[in-house]
Every structure is written in structure tokens, then in C-alpha cells.
Amino acid sequence: MSEIEGRKRSRRDFIGLAAAAAASGPFFLFPGRALAQQKTLKIAKWAHVVPGFDRWFEDELAGEWGKRHDTQVVVDHIPVERISALAAAEVAAREGHDLFMFPWPPAEYQRHAIDHAEVYQAVTSRHGNVARLGHRSTFNPTSKKYFAFCDGWMPAPLHFFQDYWAEVDMPLGPVHYNSLRSGAQRLRAKLGIPCGLAIAPGLEGNVTLHTLLHGFNSMIRDANGNVVVNNARTVVALQYVKDLYRDAGTPEQLAWGPSGNVRAMLARKISATTHAITLIRTAEKQDPEVAKKILLQPLRGSGGVIAVPYVTSCSVVWNFARNQAGARQFLVNMIDHSQTIYEKSNGCNLPVYPKTVLDLNVRLSNDPQADPPWKYEALKDAPRWTVNLGHPGFADSATMEIYNSFVIPRMFLSVVKGERSPADAAKAAAAEVTKIVDDSKQALG
Amino acid sequence: MRNIFKGAFVASVLTLSASLPAQTTFPVFNPPPCDFSDSFYTVNGFDVTNLDTSAAGRFGNFRLFGPPAFQSGQANWVTDGNCSANDPNRRNVRILATTGAYKDDDGAPTQFFSAIAFVLSQNFFLTGSNAKNARGFTLQSIIGNFEAYGAPTQMVNGVLAPAPCGSMGDGLTPCFPVTSVATPALRHDWRLSSNRNALDGSSNGPSTPFSYFGDDLTGSWIITYFWWTKYAVGGRADQPAPTSTCQTILAAAGRQNGISLDGTPILHTGDELHFIEGVPGTAPQFGFTQAQTNQLLQAEATAPCGAEGNEDVGGKDGGAVWLVCPTILDPRNGAIARDAFLDVVRRNGTPIDGRFQTNFGCLQSTGKFCNE
């Protein structure tokens, strides 16, 4: 959702969205003191998919923090698909929550955010430096300000059914994009099971195709922000996805909504897909036999082993927030609980301060719920192969407008559907990206 | 089998004569390369039974004579009891065939490795709990970070084929085979990636998960094949002749780097490959200015002159997906033995890049690079 679009929203829109958010679960936590003496901290948080995480977040993390800080904490859980609309409405109305937690870098709202440098400094003094992913997802190198605070992330490796891929002599997974196509082609021919990369516009399609684009050594903009998406490597990537779909895909891919690839994997209708490990965690809970057969692997391409995160959890303290001090303090204290956040999220939320989960590698090697227990070892070096949205630059407002308007999935989809040639699709995407970048520059003055 | 034993005897004699102290006039403290022991391969995730097949061609078991050796009776390896004495993780098979390679960062002809065995599919890796090393990483995940760039000849029956056969290709003919990366099948010498993961023990920064000598203990690499496309060499109905852009690039690259065995230019660096692939943001190469580079890269957007790929890890392409080819950490002071020989691409018996021969000769006779 663009900042410009956000400004068009009326106060009535905001009230409606806020009411809808409240309907999805307002959780007022009363620490047992007279309300008149208390401050209030209102938090909008992206709804986690791991059962129980949000309840723990409200009742224990936020609740206990509220008691200690004599604050009434209100937590609203916002479905991911409604995050952008609510944030835009709050910005337009300049009221709403004090702290807004996004599952991606909210760069388009930086004019409405405080500088979070103070939060970073406070956390760094306790836990060391933030990981590169967090820094590059929340820092504006022009203004030298942090427009948000990154508190965690989820990697997005390829998930594949080991037993399916063993049928085509790839028991250890496809490894790289060429074998993904050649193996998936044989696999569909032999077993009738298609490959299931998400290519429809949506979160999964965004993550999958931004990752694929980097894997083919392409990029949307270069490190200086110049639009370069119309290049040879993009065209090669587009042709690749077209071929992959033709040789090993399924028409269902084109119509998947949110988590469509997850449902297909859980039903064993596809052989592989890209997602956060929430997919396997769901399988472990619903059907351990299915989970047992799923393994993880980042794919390598001519750009190396590289992927964008499924989630970059970034929190914003609005500059119109009534309790800015409380919001800042909450973020600092939240990082103190990174170990518990990791546990309560079933290992899905990785720390952006590596030292806060000291036994992470041990846990990944011997996960109590995984079968085999070493399944998550593939994530040991995930911080190394995961890059921020906007790579090789920083995540800025144009980056997020490109992301949230699904320019890249739409580009790929137009080729897969035969509506455009790869060259024409790359050219059209470049025109769209250029307009977004120009508009963003104008909006920022 | 008899031939192998006979060869081993001959090679052993060569070893004895090669190790005479009087033949070295410089300090010797770097041991020459040897094959690893079976147990070392196993603890690092290799299934030795597959390495010990003729298709894998493991030195010490196979390929005593013949390529990469290029002279009659020339042995690729010898038995040498010093190997396991110097390093208990080695077996007593010393490698004589020393392959030259460019360093990807700068194109320097300073790298030397031992092409011990070809890894043809995932069947060469142990599975399950045996798949991981002591640190919990699988062999496949580690060596996938280290790319050796192989350049099979594109000349097939007198014409340049614009794509490889098999899964990396376009399914059309002519295509060039990728079933062998032994030196006679290459158009020019190898490149070893050093720009993505540090070739030495250092780190290239946070995006480099492993160091070659620190983590890739068997010195193995994934092979990235690269070639000139139909836009550079023609050969397809929809593209029978090179584009003017690719002709410009071919001419400049050839002038700067020289011509390979099949008539296409030699590529020395990763940046040069990126340039012919049209990777955005690539720095100017082959003497082009920045303005010319911008124009050429844009012109390549729909017609890239180069491409790269990796073989099917299930082994369907029939060639090497990975290589056991440990690079010599420090080729000075004895690592290049007196009886070792240089394995490089040759034209009429002469190396197409004489700098390899020069460096090899200096290292062998003085224990130093020529410029030291």
C-alpha cells in the first residue's frame, strides 16, 4: 500500500478498519491497578500462524511487561493481508496504535515513524550488534535514520518431499535451479506430482519470485537505486519459470491464494515449494508422517545461494503515537525475550540479534519436534544466504511499494500465462518500477 | 588391472628419483598433493564405493595413464609412502597431474589443483545421519558454495554448438557434450571462484558461509559450466548468426584474453562471465568504457552472449556434477614436486596460456612464483 494511497484514506475508513481489527481480537490486559493511573500501550501485531504464539505474546510477554511498567497493554492481531490497509488508515488519520508490528520492512511509512536509532542503541548495549538483515531492512542511508526496528525474521528455504525426489535420483533435493526443473519434469512425468513454486501475486509468490530473481543474478534496482530489472538475467529467469511451469507445473498454481502452496504441500499434491518453516511445523502438528518426508534446502543459481526472508518482523513507533516512550521501551525489553520468542514460535522466528539465542545451532541440529531431529540444520547458515528486500540496496519506500503491489509476481505470471514474452514482461515491469521510484522520490520531496 | 600395477611400479620408481634431496635447492616444507584416505572421505560425507568406480576415475584406482597426462607413458599419480606420514588423512597416492586454473577475482593464472575424482550424482554422498560432518553440515551443502567453472569445447563436427546437450540445453541440435571435463574436452582452462567464497582461509564477508580451506576439507567443487550462446555463435534456426552486440564483445574479449581451442575467446574472471551474460551492474570489461558497457548490457537484455548452468544432480546428464579436486593451499616450497606435470589446455602440444607453464616451472624449480 503506498503512502500516497494511504493519504487518500478517510477517517471513516480508519474507524472501520480499526473496528475490524478490534473484532479480530482486542486483548485488554489489566495489570490490577486503577486504570486512571495507568498509561496505555496499544500494539498492532501481525498475526502469527503458529498456534499459541499470539496468546503467549498477549498474556505473558505483553501482560507481564504491562505489570512491570504500570501500563495497560492492548494487543490487536492483524491478519497479514490486512496489515497494509490498517497501517495506511492509521497514518491517514494520524491516530491508532502506538506500536505497529509489520511482517516486512514498512519503509513507505518512514515519514510517520520516529527515528528508532535510540532503540537500536539500547538493545545493542545489551545484546551486541543487529544482524545485517535487520539493519538493511530498517535504515535509511539518506536520512541516516532508522524508520523501524527489526526484531526477528523467518527464512524461506525450498521445502521438498524427500521420497518424491528420491524417485528421480535426487534424494538430497534438487540443489540448484537447473536440477529443480529437470528433476521436477521427470517427477511429474513419473508420479504425476507437479512442482509447486508459488507464482501468483501474494506473499508466497513475492518471496518465491524475488528469491528466484536474485538466484538468477538479477535485481530490480542496483545498489544505487537505479532501475535495472529489464536485463538479460531477468529475461532468463522469466523463461525459466515459464519452462518450469510448462514442464512440471500445475494450473492450480496460477490461482493459489494465501497459503495455497502450503495446503498443496500438506496434501502431498506438489513435490516442492518455497516457504517459511511454519509449513513443516504445521505438518508436524497435523500429520507427522507428512512432516517426516519434508526436507529443507536453499537453492543455488548463477547468483549463488541466496533468498529473501519470508518474514522480516519490523516494528514502528508512530511519530503520532501517544505513548512513544512506552513503545520504545517495550521493543527494547522484547529483545530480552528472544530466546522465548524462538521457543514459542516453534523455532520459526529467528533472532536478529544472534547472541540472544545462544544455543541456536544446537537446537537446529537436534530439534525436539522434528523427525529426523537434524531437519532444521539447513537453516544454520540461513543468515548468510538471506538478503533484505531491496538487495543489493536498502529496503526503501519504493522497494516496499514494488513488493506490496506485487510487480514481480505479476511480471512472472504474465509470461507463464502467455500474455507477454519474457522480454516484454521485463520491459513492462521496468516501466512500472520506474514510475514507483519516481513517485516515491516526489513523495519524499 | 595388470596395467594398473605395472603403471604403479613405474610411477613408484619415478617417485624415488623425484624425491632425491639433491634435486631441490630451496626449503621444502609444503607437501605435494595426495589423495585422501577412505575414512577421511567417509567422515566428510562421501560414499567411497561410488568414488571407487571407473566412471568416477579416482586417482590411485584408475586413470594411471591417459588424460590428463598428455605424453605416452606419463603417469597421473604414483604411490608414495610419505603421503600418510605427512598427513594421516591421506592415503599413499601422490598426484602428479597438476591442473592449472585462473583465480576468479582477478584472472591470475596462479591456482593449481588435483582433479582426483568426478562426482556424477547424489549417490556419491552419504545420506541420513551419516550425511553430515562433525559440525552438522552436509557435504553437498558445503561444496555447493565453491564453484569450479568448466568450459567444454563447443565445437561439434566442425561447427560451434550454441548450447550444451542434456538438461542445461535447449533440447535442439547441434549441442556440445558435457559428459567429460577432462582436459582434452575443454576449450580453455578452469576458473576457480574466489569472489563469492574466500579461496583462502579468510572470509569475504557476511554473505560467505564457508571458507574453502577451512570448511571444504576434501577440496571439492560444484562445476558450473559456461558457454557462448546462439547470440554469440549462431547455430539455431531463429538465430543463425551472431548479433552485432555479441560480435563486438567476442572481438574485444578475444583481443584481450586470446582465443580458446574452439575459436571462442578465453574468459579469465567471474566479472567477464557476468559481462557476457548481461548481469546488471557489471563493471566494464575487455577495454570497454562505462558508457559502452551500459549500451552493451542493455543490448544483451534480450540476447545475452553467455550462459551458465549446473548438471542434473540425479546424474541424468552423464557428466560430472561435482569434482574432488583439492586446490593446493600454497604451491610454493615443495608442493609442486619435481615429478609433477602441468595439466592445461594445449594447442598442438603448447599451453594456450603460457603463464601457467611459466608459474608452474618456477614453482617446481625454485619453490617460488616467478615474480617473487
Contacts between the chains, C-beta under 8 A, distances in Angstrom:
chain1	res1	chain2	res2	distance
A	132	B	206	5.4
A	168	B	314	5.5
A	169	B	121	6.2
A	169	B	122	6.8
A	169	B	123	7.2
A	169	B	314	3.4
A	169	B	315	6.0
A	169	B	316	7.5
A	170	B	122	6.0
A	170	B	313	5.6
A	170	B	314	4.7
A	171	B	122	6.1
A	171	B	127	6.0
A	172	B	122	4.7
A	172	B	125	6.2
A	172	B	127	6.9
A	172	B	131	7.4
A	172	B	138	7.2
A	172	B	140	5.4
A	172	B	313	7.5
A	174	B	313	6.6
A	175	B	140	6.6
A	175	B	144	6.1
A	175	B	310	7.6
A	175	B	313	4.9
A	176	B	144	7.5
A	176	B	222	8.0
A	176	B	310	4.9
A	176	B	313	7.4
A	178	B	167	6.0
A	178	B	168	5.9
A	178	B	309	5.1
A	178	B	310	5.2
A	178	B	311	7.5
A	178	B	312	7.0
A	179	B	167	7.5
A	179	B	310	7.0
A	179	B	311	7.9
A	179	B	312	5.3
A	179	B	313	4.5
A	179	B	314	7.0
A	181	B	167	7.4
A	182	B	167	3.7
A	182	B	312	4.6
A	182	B	314	7.6
A	182	B	316	6.5
A	183	B	312	6.9
A	183	B	313	7.5
A	183	B	314	6.0
A	186	B	314	7.6
A	186	B	316	7.6
A	217	B	274	7.2
A	217	B	277	7.3
A	217	B	279	5.0
A	218	B	279	7.6
A	218	B	280	6.7
A	219	B	280	6.1
A	219	B	281	7.4
A	222	B	280	6.2
A	222	B	281	4.7
A	223	B	281	7.3
A	228	B	280	3.8
A	228	B	281	6.6
A	230	B	301	5.8
A	231	B	278	5.9
A	231	B	279	7.3
A	231	B	280	4.3
A	231	B	297	6.9
A	231	B	298	7.8
A	231	B	300	7.9
A	231	B	301	5.2
A	232	B	277	6.2
A	232	B	278	2.8
A	232	B	279	7.3
A	232	B	297	7.5
A	232	B	300	4.7
A	232	B	301	5.1
A	232	B	302	7.4
A	232	B	303	7.7
A	232	B	304	3.9
A	233	B	277	6.7
A	233	B	278	6.5
A	233	B	279	5.6
A	233	B	280	7.0
A	233	B	304	7.9
A	234	B	301	7.9
A	235	B	301	6.2
A	235	B	302	6.0
A	235	B	304	7.8
A	236	B	304	7.0
A	236	B	307	7.4
A	297	B	141	7.8
A	300	B	144	5.6
A	300	B	222	7.9
A	300	B	310	7.9
A	302	B	224	7.6
A	302	B	277	7.3
A	302	B	308	5.3
A	304	B	145	7.8
A	304	B	196	5.3
A	304	B	207	8.0
A	305	B	144	6.8
A	305	B	145	6.7
A	305	B	209	7.8
A	361	B	136	7.3
A	364	B	136	7.9
A	365	B	136	4.8
A	372	B	128	7.4
A	372	B	129	7.2
A	374	B	129	7.0
A	374	B	132	6.7
A	374	B	136	6.9
A	377	B	132	6.9
A	377	B	136	5.1
A	377	B	137	7.3
A	377	B	138	7.9
A	378	B	141	7.1
A	380	B	136	6.7
A	380	B	137	7.1
A	381	B	137	7.9
A	381	B	141	7.8
A	381	B	209	4.1
A	381	B	210	7.8
A	383	B	206	7.7
A	384	B	206	6.5
A	384	B	207	5.9
A	384	B	208	7.0
A	384	B	209	4.0
A	385	B	207	7.5
A	385	B	209	6.9
A	387	B	207	7.6
A	392	B	281	8.0
A	423	B	301	7.1
A	423	B	302	4.4
A	426	B	301	7.0
